C-alpha cells in the first residue's frame, strides 16, 4: 500500500539515487546511471597428462566495464568538460565516484564505489528545433576497481 515503510518483501525502487565524485558537491542530480558491472575473465587450461579430452575453467582477472551517467544541462554547469579537459599525455586526476541507491528516507541502502575513475567520453545533447525535451549530456567513466556495499 502507498505510504508504507520499505521492508524485505519488496525489491528496492531504482529511481532514488545520488552520485558523488571528488570535490564535486554531494548529490548531483543524474537522470540515469548504467554499466555497473564486473566480471571474472575465464582461464581455460589443460595439462598434458589429463585423461579427459577437454579443458578446465578457472576464474582469472576481474574486468570492469565503463559506467555511463546522464544528467540535465544547466546554465554555467561545465563539470563534465572541466574534468575531461584535464587529460593530457596519459595523465588525468583520477577520482573516487560513489553511487548510492537511497531508500524513501534518503538513507543509502546499496553503494557502488568506483576507484581510480576518470572520464573517457563526453556526449553533448542532441539539438532539435521541434523537440519538447530537456537537454541531457552524457559522461562515460572508466575505473579500475568497484566496491559494492549494502547498508543496514
Secondary structure, 3 states (H helix, E strand, C coil): CCCCCCCCCCCCCCCCEEEEECCCCCCECEEEEECCCEEEEEEEECCCCCCCCCCEEEEEEEEECCEEEEEECCCCCCHHHHHHCCCECCECCCEEEEEEEECCCCCEEEEEEEEEEEEEEEECCCCCCCCCCCCEEEEEEECCEEEEEECC
